[in-house]
Every structure is written in structure tokens, then in C-alpha cells.
Amino acid sequence: MENNERDIRRFFRSELKLRHLRTIAVLARVKQVSRVAEEMNVTQPAISKQLGEIERSLKTPITQRKGNRIVFTSIGLRLANYACEVMQLIEKAEFDIDSLHRGLGGRVVVGIASSLSPTLLPEAIKRLKDTAPSAVVSIIEGHFNELLPLLESGGLDILIVRTWEPFFREGIEQLSLLNEQIHLVVGTSHPLAARADGSWQDLVAWPWIAPAEGSLARRAVDSQLASEGLELPAGYIESTSIMLNIELMRIAPFISLMPERLAEAHVRKGELSILPLHVEGLRTEVRCYWRADSTNETCNLFRECLQQVSI
């Protein structure tokens, strides 16, 4: 066992070459040694030699033949996954360096919660483009749990999400952008939209789009209703889709929750009305996260733009 550990350590620290990773990554994509050789403009024996070098160093097969196909073993598949990630990062580095060399402004990949995209991103992107007209901005929407692994692996440069509880991770820096009240909202045709007053008793007479069960927002709503001797009406909808929730409120008398900036943006569009009642203490903080070892200057510039539009 000790010898195996030493062999594996030596392989990764001194014997593994970039050409090995590129060969494995291409093989994972095209599935055939002949196609790998063609794409990399080398002979098939050269590809077989590289695979053999890896297997001798690891003292285990990384591929096996099944009929006319070559497939990865479990160890080979794990190595291939890492090889693909490394090659993606190298391609990204190539693009960034080339862009900076040609004065194009680099690239920033932003992961963001969908409820923040319409309010924070447009003005921040405009400010970035004013400063770096040729910068490339790539946006990926999703939930925090989906996007955090991408940030940690280098698939994202910056992550912007709503937070309800403190989150800290070694190697990840963070910055608070804004703090928002959560509003109760309805469609403009809802009978409660025209009222300047109202009570919680009025609200539970209508269907709800509620926060997910077990979430902090849901606990706050349940606590607020319980203090009034009430509970959510039966048959509520649980949804985190902003577009779906707005459409539901347009066609039916649903009540929902929405962060302040987003709610006000849809009020200005004539799509929603904000009700005068508040869920006590229900606020959300918006934070951005980035890797502490990041050297992406475009990411730093975009973060400054986010701070400016969050004031």
C-alpha cells in the first residue's frame, strides 16, 4: 500500500504532463483512439504510448476494451473528469490572456440567483462595458447549492446570491452588497391591490405562493401568521420561479413574497402591487463570493461595478 501511495504521488508531482491530460480529455469526448490521434495530429501508437505511460505510473489500467470501443475504468473515469476540468481552465486562461494581450478586457463568468438578475445585473454590466467595452460577460442562473461547486472548481469567477444565514468557506472571499425587506405582493387585478389597509385575516382568505417548507422565509411567515392565530391556507403553491409566480399572480388571486427591489421593479411595470403588511424581521441580504486566489482583473472590476449599483 505504501509503495502504491508513493507511485501515485510521484506520478502527479513529477511524471504527469499536460499532454497526458489533453489526451485523456479528448478521449473522454471522442471515445476512440483513432479519433484522438486525428484530432491531436499524431499517430495512434503515440496515443497508445501516452496511455501506457499513465497506466505504468499508476500501476493500474485506466481504459479497457469493450467490443470495438475503449471505455474508462473507474479510476480512468475519475482521472478523465479532472483532466476535462483542467483543460477547460487552460482554455479559459488562454482566452483571458489573449483578450488582455489584445486589449479586449478579459472575461468574467457570473453565477447569480434568478431573483437578482433583473435588478442588479443590467446596471452593473452597463458600467463594466462603459469601462471595458470588449469585456465578455457570461451569466449562469441557478440556486446557491448548484452554483457554489462551480465557483470552487473555477467554473465561475463570481457568485451573487441572497443569503438568510452566514456562510463561510476557506478560500472564498465575500462582500455584502445590500439588505432588503421582503414584501407581500399580488397582481394588479387582485381585490387587495386597491386597498390601503388590510389585515392578516384578509390575507389567509386568498391562495398563496409560499416559501419552501423548512426555509427561513417559510418559518418567518408561519411565525407571523401564528402570532395572529392563523396559518397558511390549504392548497398553497411552493415555487422559486419568479416568472411562474408573476404569471400565476396575473391570472389568479395569489399572494406571494418578493424582495424589495424586484417587487418595486414589477410595480413600475404595472404587473404587481405591494401590500401594506410586512412579515416582521423578514429581510434578505445579497452577497457576492469569489475565490481568494483569483487573479481575474475583469472579475475585480465587475465586483466594483456591483458595489456601485448596490448603494
Buried (B, 14 or more C-beta within 10 A) or exposed (E): EEEEEEBBEEBEEEBBEEBBBBBBBBBBEBEEBEBBBBBBEBEBEBBBEBBEBBBEBBEBEBBEEEEEEBEBBEBBEEBBBEBBBBBBEBEBEEBBEEBBEEEBBBBBBBBBBBBBBEBBBEBBBEBBBEEBEEBBBEEBBBEBEEBBEBBBEBBBBBBBBBBBEEEEEEEBEBBEBBEBBBBBBBBBEBEBBEEEEEEBEBBBEBBBBBBEEEBEBBBBBBEBBEEEEBEBBEEBBEBBEBEEBBBBBBEBBBBBBBBBBBBBBBBEEEBBBBBEBBBEEBBBBBBBBBBEEBEBBBBBBBBEBBBEBBE
